[in-house]
Amino acid sequence: MASTEQALMAMLRQLPIPITITWQNGLYHWQCAGGSGSSYDLVEAVEQSLRYLMALYPARASQAL
């Protein structure tokens, strides 16, 4: 795993609502705020987890726009 990937995963864990992404059995597995998923692609795993959070907190997400 490249150091850029490790840095991104570390940054996501430090968010106010942490997102944990791990690499296991050829998949990136994400967990946050009670949700989870997996993807073959790191960028897609990050997108899935962020979309999950945005669905949980739609008012906060729309205020940020």
PyMOL Python script that loads the backbone (N, CA, C, O; Angstrom):
from pymol import cmd

cmd.read_pdbstr("""\
ATOM      1  N   MET A   1       0.850  -1.177   0.000  1.00  0.00           N
ATOM      2  CA  MET A   1       0.000   0.000   0.000  1.00  0.00           C
ATOM      3  C   MET A   1       0.892   1.235   0.000  1.00  0.00           C
ATOM      4  O   MET A   1       1.848   1.315   0.772  1.00  0.00           O
ATOM      5  N   ALA A   2       0.592   2.165  -0.836  1.00  0.00           N
ATOM      6  CA  ALA A   2       1.396   3.378  -0.978  1.00  0.00           C
ATOM      7  C   ALA A   2       1.230   4.287   0.237  1.00  0.00           C
ATOM      8  O   ALA A   2       0.203   4.254   0.915  1.00  0.00           O
ATOM      9  N   SER A   3       2.242   5.089   0.500  1.00  0.00           N
ATOM     10  CA  SER A   3       2.178   5.980   1.659  1.00  0.00           C
ATOM     11  C   SER A   3       1.085   7.042   1.512  1.00  0.00           C
ATOM     12  O   SER A   3       0.545   7.506   2.516  1.00  0.00           O
ATOM     13  N   THR A   4       0.749   7.435   0.277  1.00  0.00           N
ATOM     14  CA  THR A   4      -0.341   8.387   0.069  1.00  0.00           C
ATOM     15  C   THR A   4      -1.656   7.778   0.543  1.00  0.00           C
ATOM     16  O   THR A   4      -2.461   8.457   1.180  1.00  0.00           O
ATOM     17  N   GLU A   5      -1.873   6.517   0.240  1.00  0.00           N
ATOM     18  CA  GLU A   5      -3.083   5.831   0.706  1.00  0.00           C
ATOM     19  C   GLU A   5      -3.116   5.789   2.225  1.00  0.00           C
ATOM     20  O   GLU A   5      -4.160   6.028   2.832  1.00  0.00           O
ATOM     21  N   GLN A   6      -1.986   5.488   2.839  1.00  0.00           N
ATOM     22  CA  GLN A   6      -1.919   5.426   4.295  1.00  0.00           C
ATOM     23  C   GLN A   6      -2.193   6.799   4.906  1.00  0.00           C
ATOM     24  O   GLN A   6      -2.877   6.898   5.925  1.00  0.00           O
ATOM     25  N   ALA A   7      -1.669   7.850   4.294  1.00  0.00           N
ATOM     26  CA  ALA A   7      -1.910   9.206   4.796  1.00  0.00           C
ATOM     27  C   ALA A   7      -3.383   9.573   4.680  1.00  0.00           C
ATOM     28  O   ALA A   7      -3.941  10.179   5.595  1.00  0.00           O
ATOM     29  N   LEU A   8      -4.015   9.219   3.577  1.00  0.00           N
ATOM     30  CA  LEU A   8      -5.441   9.494   3.393  1.00  0.00           C
ATOM     31  C   LEU A   8      -6.261   8.746   4.439  1.00  0.00           C
ATOM     32  O   LEU A   8      -7.160   9.322   5.052  1.00  0.00           O
ATOM     33  N   MET A   9      -5.959   7.480   4.642  1.00  0.00           N
ATOM     34  CA  MET A   9      -6.697   6.688   5.626  1.00  0.00           C
ATOM     35  C   MET A   9      -6.523   7.251   7.032  1.00  0.00           C
ATOM     36  O   MET A   9      -7.470   7.261   7.819  1.00  0.00           O
ATOM     37  N   ALA A  10      -5.315   7.719   7.353  1.00  0.00           N
ATOM     38  CA  ALA A  10      -5.068   8.320   8.668  1.00  0.00           C
ATOM     39  C   ALA A  10      -5.865   9.610   8.827  1.00  0.00           C
ATOM     40  O   ALA A  10      -6.436   9.854   9.890  1.00  0.00           O
ATOM     41  N   MET A  11      -5.912  10.434   7.791  1.00  0.00           N
ATOM     42  CA  MET A  11      -6.661  11.689   7.836  1.00  0.00           C
ATOM     43  C   MET A  11      -8.151  11.425   8.038  1.00  0.00           C
ATOM     44  O   MET A  11      -8.802  12.116   8.821  1.00  0.00           O
ATOM     45  N   LEU A  12      -8.687  10.439   7.344  1.00  0.00           N
ATOM     46  CA  LEU A  12     -10.112  10.120   7.467  1.00  0.00           C
ATOM     47  C   LEU A  12     -10.460   9.656   8.878  1.00  0.00           C
ATOM     48  O   LEU A  12     -11.552   9.939   9.372  1.00  0.00           O
ATOM     49  N   ARG A  13      -9.549   8.951   9.523  1.00  0.00           N
ATOM     50  CA  ARG A  13      -9.784   8.492  10.906  1.00  0.00           C
ATOM     51  C   ARG A  13      -9.807   9.659  11.888  1.00  0.00           C
ATOM     52  O   ARG A  13     -10.360   9.533  12.981  1.00  0.00           O
ATOM     53  N   GLN A  14      -9.213  10.799  11.514  1.00  0.00           N
ATOM     54  CA  GLN A  14      -9.128  11.947  12.417  1.00  0.00           C
ATOM     55  C   GLN A  14     -10.260  12.951  12.227  1.00  0.00           C
ATOM     56  O   GLN A  14     -10.286  13.977  12.906  1.00  0.00           O
ATOM     57  N   LEU A  15     -11.191  12.681  11.324  1.00  0.00           N
ATOM     58  CA  LEU A  15     -12.325  13.574  11.107  1.00  0.00           C
ATOM     59  C   LEU A  15     -13.229  13.590  12.334  1.00  0.00           C
ATOM     60  O   LEU A  15     -13.191  12.650  13.128  1.00  0.00           O
ATOM     61  N   PRO A  16     -14.043  14.633  12.512  1.00  0.00           N
ATOM     62  CA  PRO A  16     -14.976  14.666  13.648  1.00  0.00           C
ATOM     63  C   PRO A  16     -15.872  13.419  13.702  1.00  0.00           C
ATOM     64  O   PRO A  16     -16.193  12.930  14.786  1.00  0.00           O
ATOM     65  N   ILE A  17     -16.264  12.921  12.559  1.00  0.00           N
ATOM     66  CA  ILE A  17     -16.939  11.627  12.472  1.00  0.00           C
ATOM     67  C   ILE A  17     -15.965  10.732  11.707  1.00  0.00           C
ATOM     68  O   ILE A  17     -15.904  10.792  10.479  1.00  0.00           O
ATOM     69  N   PRO A  18     -15.199   9.900  12.427  1.00  0.00           N
ATOM     70  CA  PRO A  18     -14.132   9.139  11.792  1.00  0.00           C
ATOM     71  C   PRO A  18     -14.635   8.162  10.723  1.00  0.00           C
ATOM     72  O   PRO A  18     -15.688   7.541  10.866  1.00  0.00           O
ATOM     73  N   ILE A  19     -13.861   8.051   9.667  1.00  0.00           N
ATOM     74  CA  ILE A  19     -14.085   7.057   8.620  1.00  0.00           C
ATOM     75  C   ILE A  19     -12.869   6.147   8.645  1.00  0.00           C
ATOM     76  O   ILE A  19     -11.737   6.599   8.473  1.00  0.00           O
ATOM     77  N   THR A  20     -13.112   4.868   8.860  1.00  0.00           N
ATOM     78  CA  THR A  20     -12.030   3.894   8.882  1.00  0.00           C
ATOM     79  C   THR A  20     -12.060   3.099   7.592  1.00  0.00           C
ATOM     80  O   THR A  20     -13.084   2.521   7.230  1.00  0.00           O
ATOM     81  N   ILE A  21     -10.930   3.074   6.902  1.00  0.00           N
ATOM     82  CA  ILE A  21     -10.820   2.283   5.679  1.00  0.00           C
ATOM     83  C   ILE A  21      -9.646   1.333   5.855  1.00  0.00           C
ATOM     84  O   ILE A  21      -8.542   1.745   6.208  1.00  0.00           O
ATOM     85  N   THR A  22      -9.901   0.067   5.605  1.00  0.00           N
ATOM     86  CA  THR A  22      -8.861  -0.952   5.697  1.00  0.00           C
ATOM     87  C   THR A  22      -8.802  -1.733   4.389  1.00  0.00           C
ATOM     88  O   THR A  22      -9.766  -1.758   3.624  1.00  0.00           O
ATOM     89  N   TRP A  23      -7.677  -2.359   4.146  1.00  0.00           N
ATOM     90  CA  TRP A  23      -7.449  -3.166   2.948  1.00  0.00           C
ATOM     91  C   TRP A  23      -7.388  -4.621   3.387  1.00  0.00           C
ATOM     92  O   TRP A  23      -6.498  -5.007   4.145  1.00  0.00           O
ATOM     93  N   GLN A  24      -8.337  -5.434   2.912  1.00  0.00           N
ATOM     94  CA  GLN A  24      -8.369  -6.852   3.269  1.00  0.00           C
ATOM     95  C   GLN A  24      -8.907  -7.652   2.096  1.00  0.00           C
ATOM     96  O   GLN A  24      -9.915  -7.294   1.488  1.00  0.00           O
ATOM     97  N   ASN A  25      -8.228  -8.724   1.794  1.00  0.00           N
ATOM     98  CA  ASN A  25      -8.678  -9.671   0.767  1.00  0.00           C
ATOM     99  C   ASN A  25      -8.986  -9.005  -0.576  1.00  0.00           C
ATOM    100  O   ASN A  25      -9.946  -9.374  -1.253  1.00  0.00           O
ATOM    101  N   GLY A  26      -8.173  -8.029  -0.951  1.00  0.00           N
ATOM    102  CA  GLY A  26      -8.343  -7.379  -2.241  1.00  0.00           C
ATOM    103  C   GLY A  26      -9.424  -6.318  -2.306  1.00  0.00           C
ATOM    104  O   GLY A  26      -9.766  -5.849  -3.391  1.00  0.00           O
ATOM    105  N   LEU A  27      -9.972  -5.929  -1.147  1.00  0.00           N
ATOM    106  CA  LEU A  27     -11.020  -4.906  -1.097  1.00  0.00           C
ATOM    107  C   LEU A  27     -10.680  -3.842  -0.062  1.00  0.00           C
ATOM    108  O   LEU A  27     -10.029  -4.118   0.946  1.00  0.00           O
ATOM    109  N   TYR A  28     -11.132  -2.627  -0.330  1.00  0.00           N
ATOM    110  CA  TYR A  28     -11.088  -1.557   0.656  1.00  0.00           C
ATOM    111  C   TYR A  28     -12.417  -1.598   1.406  1.00  0.00           C
ATOM    112  O   TYR A  28     -13.481  -1.464   0.802  1.00  0.00           O
ATOM    113  N   HIS A  29     -12.352  -1.782   2.714  1.00  0.00           N
ATOM    114  CA  HIS A  29     -13.553  -1.843   3.555  1.00  0.00           C
ATOM    115  C   HIS A  29     -13.631  -0.545   4.351  1.00  0.00           C
ATOM    116  O   HIS A  29     -12.653  -0.130   4.973  1.00  0.00           O
ATOM    117  N   TRP A  30     -14.814   0.100   4.325  1.00  0.00           N
ATOM    118  CA  TRP A  30     -14.978   1.339   5.077  1.00  0.00           C
ATOM    119  C   TRP A  30     -16.038   1.166   6.155  1.00  0.00           C
ATOM    120  O   TRP A  30     -16.965   0.367   6.022  1.00  0.00           O
ATOM    121  N   GLN A  31     -15.874   1.940   7.232  1.00  0.00           N
ATOM    122  CA  GLN A  31     -16.840   1.980   8.338  1.00  0.00           C
ATOM    123  C   GLN A  31     -16.913   3.405   8.851  1.00  0.00           C
ATOM    124  O   GLN A  31     -15.887   4.068   9.008  1.00  0.00           O
ATOM    125  N   CYS A  32     -18.122   3.878   9.114  1.00  0.00           N
ATOM    126  CA  CYS A  32     -18.307   5.183   9.748  1.00  0.00           C
ATOM    127  C   CYS A  32     -19.744   5.302  10.234  1.00  0.00           C
ATOM    128  O   CYS A  32     -20.678   4.853   9.569  1.00  0.00           O
ATOM    129  N   ALA A  33     -19.906   5.903  11.383  1.00  0.00           N
ATOM    130  CA  ALA A  33     -21.222   6.223  11.934  1.00  0.00           C
ATOM    131  C   ALA A  33     -22.213   5.063  11.828  1.00  0.00           C
ATOM    132  O   ALA A  33     -23.389   5.271  11.532  1.00  0.00           O
ATOM    133  N   GLY A  34     -21.736   3.855  12.070  1.00  0.00           N
ATOM    134  CA  GLY A  34     -22.616   2.694  12.043  1.00  0.00           C
ATOM    135  C   GLY A  34     -22.826   2.071  10.678  1.00  0.00           C
ATOM    136  O   GLY A  34     -23.487   1.038  10.568  1.00  0.00           O
ATOM    137  N   GLY A  35     -22.282   2.672   9.641  1.00  0.00           N
ATOM    138  CA  GLY A  35     -22.415   2.123   8.296  1.00  0.00           C
ATOM    139  C   GLY A  35     -21.125   1.476   7.840  1.00  0.00           C
ATOM    140  O   GLY A  35     -20.060   1.711   8.411  1.00  0.00           O
ATOM    141  N   SER A  36     -21.230   0.661   6.812  1.00  0.00           N
ATOM    142  CA  SER A  36     -20.033   0.014   6.276  1.00  0.00           C
ATOM    143  C   SER A  36     -20.266  -0.382   4.829  1.00  0.00           C
ATOM    144  O   SER A  36     -21.401  -0.462   4.359  1.00  0.00           O
ATOM    145  N   GLY A  37     -19.174  -0.625   4.144  1.00  0.00           N
ATOM    146  CA  GLY A  37     -19.241  -1.056   2.761  1.00  0.00           C
ATOM    147  C   GLY A  37     -17.864  -1.457   2.288  1.00  0.00           C
ATOM    148  O   GLY A  37     -16.907  -1.459   3.062  1.00  0.00           O
ATOM    149  N   SER A  38     -17.766  -1.797   1.012  1.00  0.00           N
ATOM    150  CA  SER A  38     -16.469  -2.179   0.472  1.00  0.00           C
ATOM    151  C   SER A  38     -16.420  -1.877  -1.020  1.00  0.00           C
ATOM    152  O   SER A  38     -17.445  -1.741  -1.689  1.00  0.00           O
ATOM    153  N   SER A  39     -15.191  -1.777  -1.513  1.00  0.00           N
ATOM    154  CA  SER A  39     -14.980  -1.467  -2.913  1.00  0.00           C
ATOM    155  C   SER A  39     -13.605  -1.986  -3.332  1.00  0.00           C
ATOM    156  O   SER A  39     -12.712  -2.154  -2.502  1.00  0.00           O
ATOM    157  N   TYR A  40     -13.455  -2.232  -4.613  1.00  0.00           N
ATOM    158  CA  TYR A  40     -12.144  -2.599  -5.139  1.00  0.00           C
ATOM    159  C   TYR A  40     -11.238  -1.387  -5.285  1.00  0.00           C
ATOM    160  O   TYR A  40     -10.030  -1.536  -5.466  1.00  0.00           O
ATOM    161  N   ASP A  41     -11.809  -0.189  -5.208  1.00  0.00           N
ATOM    162  CA  ASP A  41     -11.088   1.050  -5.472  1.00  0.00           C
ATOM    163  C   ASP A  41     -11.133   1.958  -4.246  1.00  0.00           C
ATOM    164  O   ASP A  41     -12.200   2.148  -3.662  1.00  0.00           O
ATOM    165  N   LEU A  42      -9.995   2.519  -3.851  1.00  0.00           N
ATOM    166  CA  LEU A  42      -9.938   3.390  -2.674  1.00  0.00           C
ATOM    167  C   LEU A  42     -10.797   4.630  -2.847  1.00  0.00           C
ATOM    168  O   LEU A  42     -11.532   5.001  -1.931  1.00  0.00           O
ATOM    169  N   VAL A  43     -10.722   5.276  -3.997  1.00  0.00           N
ATOM    170  CA  VAL A  43     -11.500   6.488  -4.219  1.00  0.00           C
ATOM    171  C   VAL A  43     -12.993   6.188  -4.111  1.00  0.00           C
ATOM    172  O   VAL A  43     -13.742   6.977  -3.535  1.00  0.00           O
ATOM    173  N   GLU A  44     -13.420   5.082  -4.647  1.00  0.00           N
ATOM    174  CA  GLU A  44     -14.835   4.708  -4.553  1.00  0.00           C
ATOM    175  C   GLU A  44     -15.231   4.424  -3.103  1.00  0.00           C
ATOM    176  O   GLU A  44     -16.332   4.780  -2.684  1.00  0.00           O
ATOM    177  N   ALA A  45     -14.354   3.795  -2.345  1.00  0.00           N
ATOM    178  CA  ALA A  45     -14.642   3.535  -0.930  1.00  0.00           C
ATOM    179  C   ALA A  45     -14.802   4.845  -0.166  1.00  0.00           C
ATOM    180  O   ALA A  45     -15.702   4.976   0.663  1.00  0.00           O
ATOM    181  N   VAL A  46     -13.929   5.819  -0.444  1.00  0.00           N
ATOM    182  CA  VAL A  46     -14.046   7.126   0.203  1.00  0.00           C
ATOM    183  C   VAL A  46     -15.357   7.787  -0.204  1.00  0.00           C
ATOM    184  O   VAL A  46     -16.070   8.329   0.641  1.00  0.00           O
ATOM    185  N   GLU A  47     -15.674   7.745  -1.486  1.00  0.00           N
ATOM    186  CA  GLU A  47     -16.928   8.356  -1.958  1.00  0.00           C
ATOM    187  C   GLU A  47     -18.144   7.703  -1.307  1.00  0.00           C
ATOM    188  O   GLU A  47     -19.063   8.396  -0.870  1.00  0.00           O
ATOM    189  N   GLN A  48     -18.154   6.380  -1.242  1.00  0.00           N
ATOM    190  CA  GLN A  48     -19.282   5.675  -0.615  1.00  0.00           C
ATOM    191  C   GLN A  48     -19.454   6.112   0.836  1.00  0.00           C
ATOM    192  O   GLN A  48     -20.570   6.377   1.282  1.00  0.00           O
ATOM    193  N   SER A  49     -18.349   6.185   1.570  1.00  0.00           N
ATOM    194  CA  SER A  49     -18.440   6.551   2.985  1.00  0.00           C
ATOM    195  C   SER A  49     -18.902   7.998   3.159  1.00  0.00           C
ATOM    196  O   SER A  49     -19.687   8.292   4.060  1.00  0.00           O
ATOM    197  N   LEU A  50     -18.423   8.898   2.309  1.00  0.00           N
ATOM    198  CA  LEU A  50     -18.855  10.292   2.403  1.00  0.00           C
ATOM    199  C   LEU A  50     -20.323  10.451   2.027  1.00  0.00           C
ATOM    200  O   LEU A  50     -21.047  11.218   2.660  1.00  0.00           O
ATOM    201  N   ARG A  51     -20.759   9.739   1.011  1.00  0.00           N
ATOM    202  CA  ARG A  51     -22.187   9.779   0.636  1.00  0.00           C
ATOM    203  C   ARG A  51     -23.062   9.235   1.763  1.00  0.00           C
ATOM    204  O   ARG A  51     -24.148   9.754   2.018  1.00  0.00           O
ATOM    205  N   TYR A  52     -22.588   8.196   2.430  1.00  0.00           N
ATOM    206  CA  TYR A  52     -23.315   7.637   3.560  1.00  0.00           C
ATOM    207  C   TYR A  52     -23.469   8.702   4.649  1.00  0.00           C
ATOM    208  O   TYR A  52     -24.563   8.897   5.179  1.00  0.00           O
ATOM    209  N   LEU A  53     -22.367   9.395   4.985  1.00  0.00           N
ATOM    210  CA  LEU A  53     -22.439  10.442   6.006  1.00  0.00           C
ATOM    211  C   LEU A  53     -23.351  11.579   5.591  1.00  0.00           C
ATOM    212  O   LEU A  53     -24.102  12.103   6.414  1.00  0.00           O
ATOM    213  N   MET A  54     -23.298  11.966   4.330  1.00  0.00           N
ATOM    214  CA  MET A  54     -24.150  13.053   3.848  1.00  0.00           C
ATOM    215  C   MET A  54     -25.624  12.675   3.936  1.00  0.00           C
ATOM    216  O   MET A  54     -26.466  13.536   4.190  1.00  0.00           O
ATOM    217  N   ALA A  55     -25.942  11.421   3.732  1.00  0.00           N
ATOM    218  CA  ALA A  55     -27.327  10.963   3.857  1.00  0.00           C
ATOM    219  C   ALA A  55     -27.785  10.993   5.309  1.00  0.00           C
ATOM    220  O   ALA A  55     -28.959  11.237   5.587  1.00  0.00           O
ATOM    221  N   LEU A  56     -26.862  10.746   6.234  1.00  0.00           N
ATOM    222  CA  LEU A  56     -27.209  10.777   7.656  1.00  0.00           C
ATOM    223  C   LEU A  56     -27.427  12.194   8.164  1.00  0.00           C
ATOM    224  O   LEU A  56     -28.263  12.426   9.038  1.00  0.00           O
ATOM    225  N   TYR A  57     -26.676  13.136   7.617  1.00  0.00           N
ATOM    226  CA  TYR A  57     -26.692  14.504   8.096  1.00  0.00           C
ATOM    227  C   TYR A  57     -26.997  15.470   6.945  1.00  0.00           C
ATOM    228  O   TYR A  57     -26.175  16.333   6.639  1.00  0.00           O
ATOM    229  N   PRO A  58     -28.164  15.341   6.303  1.00  0.00           N
ATOM    230  CA  PRO A  58     -28.447  16.166   5.115  1.00  0.00           C
ATOM    231  C   PRO A  58     -28.495  17.668   5.402  1.00  0.00           C
ATOM    232  O   PRO A  58     -28.100  18.461   4.547  1.00  0.00           O
ATOM    233  N   ALA A  59     -28.962  18.072   6.565  1.00  0.00           N
ATOM    234  CA  ALA A  59     -29.047  19.508   6.871  1.00  0.00           C
ATOM    235  C   ALA A  59     -27.645  20.104   6.969  1.00  0.00           C
ATOM    236  O   ALA A  59     -27.396  21.178   6.423  1.00  0.00           O
ATOM    237  N   ARG A  60     -26.754  19.444   7.637  1.00  0.00           N
ATOM    238  CA  ARG A  60     -25.386  19.934   7.755  1.00  0.00           C
ATOM    239  C   ARG A  60     -24.698  19.958   6.395  1.00  0.00           C
ATOM    240  O   ARG A  60     -23.962  20.896   6.090  1.00  0.00           O
ATOM    241  N   ALA A  61     -24.929  18.947   5.587  1.00  0.00           N
ATOM    242  CA  ALA A  61     -24.285  18.881   4.271  1.00  0.00           C
ATOM    243  C   ALA A  61     -24.760  20.026   3.382  1.00  0.00           C
ATOM    244  O   ALA A  61     -23.951  20.615   2.665  1.00  0.00           O
ATOM    245  N   SER A  62     -26.054  20.358   3.411  1.00  0.00           N
ATOM    246  CA  SER A  62     -26.564  21.420   2.559  1.00  0.00           C
ATOM    247  C   SER A  62     -26.114  22.789   3.055  1.00  0.00           C
ATOM    248  O   SER A  62     -25.964  23.706   2.247  1.00  0.00           O
ATOM    249  N   GLN A  63     -25.894  22.957   4.361  1.00  0.00           N
ATOM    250  CA  GLN A  63     -25.408  24.219   4.893  1.00  0.00           C
ATOM    251  C   GLN A  63     -23.983  24.491   4.448  1.00  0.00           C
ATOM    252  O   GLN A  63     -23.583  25.646   4.301  1.00  0.00           O
ATOM    253  N   ALA A  64     -23.215  23.431   4.233  1.00  0.00           N
ATOM    254  CA  ALA A  64     -21.818  23.585   3.824  1.00  0.00           C
ATOM    255  C   ALA A  64     -21.702  24.059   2.386  1.00  0.00           C
ATOM    256  O   ALA A  64     -20.667  24.604   2.000  1.00  0.00           O
ATOM    257  N   LEU A  65     -22.743  23.863   1.587  1.00  0.00           N
ATOM    258  CA  LEU A  65     -22.709  24.285   0.187  1.00  0.00           C
ATOM    259  C   LEU A  65     -22.932  25.730   0.131  1.00  0.00           C
ATOM    260  O   LEU A  65     -22.945  26.311  -0.954  1.00  0.00           O
TER     261      LEU A  65
END
""", "prot")
cmd.dss("prot")
cmd.show_as("cartoon", "prot")
cmd.util.cbc("prot")
cmd.orient("prot")
